[in-house]
Amino acid sequence: MPVHIVNVDPETLFRVEQSGQPAVVYECKLQGGFCGMCVEGTTSAISAHIRGHGVTGPDSASKRCSWGGCSKMLKKGSMARHILAHLGVKVCCSVCGVVKCRHYILREHFRSSELCQLASAEIVHGPEGYLLVPASWAVAHQV
């Protein structure tokens, strides 16, 4: 497996090191302000990152997505979830393996499927993600 050097924000790196758990990060593709950073594929991390690119204001404000050439207009409060779709991040039922694009859609599946009512949601990472591992893993696996 190839090793890539990626730039991540200090908070993500600190959390990965402290928790001992890996995270999947994605290269920022916001146009008009190349930052060279990778952002974790979660709504909270993406929201924080895009604020650094000047995507601010009330959640109801209309904003244009500029991720990878996209130009869709949407509410600022929806921007992080929209970017997750660009990244290909989805959720999967732990029982039957059905994959959905949003947590709320998967929760509907849990409610409607008798077999899956006690299931949990598992993250399906997008194809362009990089696995960020704690230094202890790299040493233990001689990465």
Short mmCIF file of the C-alpha atoms (twelve columns), coordinates in Angstrom:
data_MODEL
# 
_entry.id   MODEL 
# 
loop_
_atom_site.group_PDB 
_atom_site.id 
_atom_site.type_symbol 
_atom_site.label_atom_id 
_atom_site.label_alt_id 
_atom_site.label_comp_id 
_atom_site.label_asym_id 
_atom_site.label_seq_id 
_atom_site.Cartn_x 
_atom_site.Cartn_y 
_atom_site.Cartn_z 
_atom_site.pdbx_PDB_model_num 
ATOM 1   C CA . MET A 1   0.000   0.000  0.000   1 
ATOM 2   C CA . PRO A 2   1.490   3.363  -0.995  1 
ATOM 3   C CA . VAL A 3   2.082   6.027  1.635   1 
ATOM 4   C CA . HIS A 4   1.042   9.598  0.809   1 
ATOM 5   C CA . ILE A 5   2.005   12.767 2.630   1 
ATOM 6   C CA . VAL A 6   -1.105  14.903 3.186   1 
ATOM 7   C CA . ASN A 7   -1.705  18.207 4.967   1 
ATOM 8   C CA . VAL A 8   -4.411  18.076 7.631   1 
ATOM 9   C CA . ASP A 9   -5.556  20.609 10.182  1 
ATOM 10  C CA . PRO A 10  -3.908  20.293 13.624  1 
ATOM 11  C CA . GLU A 11  -7.242  19.519 15.342  1 
ATOM 12  C CA . THR A 12  -7.825  16.427 13.189  1 
ATOM 13  C CA . LEU A 13  -4.265  15.209 13.689  1 
ATOM 14  C CA . PHE A 14  -4.506  15.750 17.464  1 
ATOM 15  C CA . ARG A 15  -7.845  13.894 17.669  1 
ATOM 16  C CA . VAL A 16  -6.492  10.926 15.674  1 
ATOM 17  C CA . GLU A 17  -3.389  10.726 17.865  1 
ATOM 18  C CA . GLN A 18  -5.324  11.085 21.134  1 
ATOM 19  C CA . SER A 19  -8.055  8.599  20.229  1 
ATOM 20  C CA . GLY A 20  -5.750  6.083  18.593  1 
ATOM 21  C CA . GLN A 21  -8.397  5.723  15.864  1 
ATOM 22  C CA . PRO A 22  -7.846  6.412  12.168  1 
ATOM 23  C CA . ALA A 23  -9.767  8.969  10.129  1 
ATOM 24  C CA . VAL A 24  -10.402 9.256  6.406   1 
ATOM 25  C CA . VAL A 25  -9.499  12.618 4.888   1 
ATOM 26  C CA . TYR A 26  -10.099 14.085 1.438   1 
ATOM 27  C CA . GLU A 27  -8.247  16.705 -0.575  1 
ATOM 28  C CA . CYS A 28  -10.012 20.071 -0.512  1 
ATOM 29  C CA . LYS A 29  -11.317 20.891 -3.991  1 
ATOM 30  C CA . LEU A 30  -12.967 24.245 -3.319  1 
ATOM 31  C CA . GLN A 31  -12.238 26.467 -6.304  1 
ATOM 32  C CA . GLY A 32  -10.902 29.996 -6.050  1 
ATOM 33  C CA . GLY A 33  -8.788  29.428 -2.986  1 
ATOM 34  C CA . PHE A 34  -6.568  26.342 -3.201  1 
ATOM 35  C CA . CYS A 35  -5.538  25.574 0.345   1 
ATOM 36  C CA . GLY A 36  -3.681  22.282 -0.114  1 
ATOM 37  C CA . MET A 37  -5.356  20.787 2.949   1 
ATOM 38  C CA . CYS A 38  -7.200  17.549 3.453   1 
ATOM 39  C CA . VAL A 39  -10.441 17.573 5.406   1 
ATOM 40  C CA . GLU A 40  -12.101 14.736 7.300   1 
ATOM 41  C CA . GLY A 41  -15.226 13.368 5.629   1 
ATOM 42  C CA . THR A 42  -17.693 14.432 8.325   1 
ATOM 43  C CA . THR A 43  -20.245 17.233 8.244   1 
ATOM 44  C CA . SER A 44  -18.684 18.947 11.273  1 
ATOM 45  C CA . ALA A 45  -15.146 18.882 9.842   1 
ATOM 46  C CA . ILE A 46  -16.302 20.057 6.415   1 
ATOM 47  C CA . SER A 47  -18.388 22.859 7.953   1 
ATOM 48  C CA . ALA A 48  -15.382 24.083 9.924   1 
ATOM 49  C CA . HIS A 49  -13.132 23.860 6.868   1 
ATOM 50  C CA . ILE A 50  -15.428 25.766 4.511   1 
ATOM 51  C CA . ARG A 51  -15.793 28.541 7.117   1 
ATOM 52  C CA . GLY A 52  -12.048 29.019 6.657   1 
ATOM 53  C CA . HIS A 53  -12.738 29.542 2.948   1 
ATOM 54  C CA . GLY A 54  -15.199 32.340 3.743   1 
ATOM 55  C CA . VAL A 55  -18.408 30.313 3.512   1 
ATOM 56  C CA . THR A 56  -20.071 32.042 6.444   1 
ATOM 57  C CA . GLY A 57  -23.382 33.571 7.412   1 
ATOM 58  C CA . PRO A 58  -26.705 32.119 8.492   1 
ATOM 59  C CA . ASP A 59  -27.546 28.545 7.517   1 
ATOM 60  C CA . SER A 60  -30.452 29.862 5.424   1 
ATOM 61  C CA . ALA A 61  -28.178 32.048 3.249   1 
ATOM 62  C CA . SER A 62  -27.856 30.980 -0.402  1 
ATOM 63  C CA . LYS A 63  -24.334 29.961 -1.352  1 
ATOM 64  C CA . ARG A 64  -22.800 28.572 -4.517  1 
ATOM 65  C CA . CYS A 65  -20.874 25.296 -4.242  1 
ATOM 66  C CA . SER A 66  -17.481 25.516 -5.920  1 
ATOM 67  C CA . TRP A 67  -16.240 22.022 -5.052  1 
ATOM 68  C CA . GLY A 68  -14.469 20.530 -8.051  1 
ATOM 69  C CA . GLY A 69  -16.221 22.801 -10.556 1 
ATOM 70  C CA . CYS A 70  -19.732 22.421 -9.138  1 
ATOM 71  C CA . SER A 71  -21.827 25.593 -9.322  1 
ATOM 72  C CA . LYS A 72  -25.043 24.487 -7.634  1 
ATOM 73  C CA . MET A 73  -26.818 27.055 -5.458  1 
ATOM 74  C CA . LEU A 74  -27.890 25.762 -2.043  1 
ATOM 75  C CA . LYS A 75  -28.379 26.875 1.520   1 
ATOM 76  C CA . LYS A 76  -25.192 27.282 3.541   1 
ATOM 77  C CA . GLY A 77  -26.605 24.846 6.115   1 
ATOM 78  C CA . SER A 78  -26.727 22.139 3.417   1 
ATOM 79  C CA . MET A 79  -23.247 22.751 2.015   1 
ATOM 80  C CA . ALA A 80  -21.361 20.197 4.156   1 
ATOM 81  C CA . ARG A 81  -23.834 17.397 3.346   1 
ATOM 82  C CA . HIS A 82  -23.645 18.378 -0.332  1 
ATOM 83  C CA . ILE A 83  -19.844 18.161 -0.254  1 
ATOM 84  C CA . LEU A 84  -20.090 14.697 1.343   1 
ATOM 85  C CA . ALA A 85  -21.996 13.659 -1.794  1 
ATOM 86  C CA . HIS A 86  -19.122 14.999 -3.935  1 
ATOM 87  C CA . LEU A 87  -16.732 12.909 -1.830  1 
ATOM 88  C CA . GLY A 88  -18.840 9.769  -2.224  1 
ATOM 89  C CA . VAL A 89  -19.290 9.317  1.548   1 
ATOM 90  C CA . LYS A 90  -22.364 7.193  2.306   1 
ATOM 91  C CA . VAL A 91  -23.837 5.075  5.106   1 
ATOM 92  C CA . CYS A 92  -24.475 1.350  5.178   1 
ATOM 93  C CA . CYS A 93  -26.779 -0.903 7.228   1 
ATOM 94  C CA . SER A 94  -24.711 -3.160 9.480   1 
ATOM 95  C CA . VAL A 95  -27.189 -6.041 9.039   1 
ATOM 96  C CA . CYS A 96  -28.151 -6.241 5.367   1 
ATOM 97  C CA . GLY A 97  -25.546 -3.995 3.743   1 
ATOM 98  C CA . VAL A 98  -27.971 -1.605 2.024   1 
ATOM 99  C CA . VAL A 99  -26.173 1.668  1.217   1 
ATOM 100 C CA . LYS A 100 -27.825 5.095  1.416   1 
ATOM 101 C CA . CYS A 101 -26.485 8.584  0.796   1 
ATOM 102 C CA . ARG A 102 -27.792 10.153 4.031   1 
ATOM 103 C CA . HIS A 103 -28.260 9.016  7.646   1 
ATOM 104 C CA . TYR A 104 -31.929 10.011 7.760   1 
ATOM 105 C CA . ILE A 105 -32.681 7.816  4.730   1 
ATOM 106 C CA . LEU A 106 -30.919 4.875  6.390   1 
ATOM 107 C CA . ARG A 107 -32.940 5.461  9.590   1 
ATOM 108 C CA . GLU A 108 -36.107 5.088  7.500   1 
ATOM 109 C CA . HIS A 109 -34.709 1.740  6.296   1 
ATOM 110 C CA . PHE A 110 -34.146 0.670  9.935   1 
ATOM 111 C CA . ARG A 111 -37.754 1.549  10.793  1 
ATOM 112 C CA . SER A 112 -39.258 -0.195 7.755   1 
ATOM 113 C CA . SER A 113 -37.194 -3.396 7.845   1 
ATOM 114 C CA . GLU A 114 -38.001 -5.837 10.632  1 
ATOM 115 C CA . LEU A 115 -34.639 -7.572 10.188  1 
ATOM 116 C CA . CYS A 116 -32.683 -4.305 10.451  1 
ATOM 117 C CA . GLN A 117 -34.462 -2.547 13.328  1 
ATOM 118 C CA . LEU A 118 -31.485 -3.092 15.670  1 
ATOM 119 C CA . ALA A 119 -28.865 -2.358 13.021  1 
ATOM 120 C CA . SER A 120 -26.347 0.451  13.163  1 
ATOM 121 C CA . ALA A 121 -25.032 2.797  10.505  1 
ATOM 122 C CA . GLU A 122 -21.538 2.202  9.183   1 
ATOM 123 C CA . ILE A 123 -19.692 4.818  7.150   1 
ATOM 124 C CA . VAL A 124 -18.807 3.964  3.555   1 
ATOM 125 C CA . HIS A 125 -15.835 6.134  2.649   1 
ATOM 126 C CA . GLY A 126 -15.493 7.750  -0.736  1 
ATOM 127 C CA . PRO A 127 -12.998 6.435  -3.304  1 
ATOM 128 C CA . GLU A 128 -10.570 9.375  -3.064  1 
ATOM 129 C CA . GLY A 129 -10.080 9.289  0.694   1 
ATOM 130 C CA . TYR A 130 -6.760  8.907  2.447   1 
ATOM 131 C CA . LEU A 131 -6.535  6.871  5.649   1 
ATOM 132 C CA . LEU A 132 -4.919  8.988  8.349   1 
ATOM 133 C CA . VAL A 133 -3.536  6.654  11.009  1 
ATOM 134 C CA . PRO A 134 -2.072  7.401  14.426  1 
ATOM 135 C CA . ALA A 135 1.721   7.330  14.635  1 
ATOM 136 C CA . SER A 136 1.473   4.280  16.907  1 
ATOM 137 C CA . TRP A 137 -0.153  2.315  14.047  1 
ATOM 138 C CA . ALA A 138 2.527   3.363  11.598  1 
ATOM 139 C CA . VAL A 139 5.246   2.174  13.975  1 
ATOM 140 C CA . ALA A 140 3.459   -1.093 14.807  1 
ATOM 141 C CA . HIS A 141 2.861   -1.892 11.108  1 
ATOM 142 C CA . GLN A 142 6.193   -0.490 9.890   1 
ATOM 143 C CA . VAL A 143 4.478   1.939  7.502   1 
# 
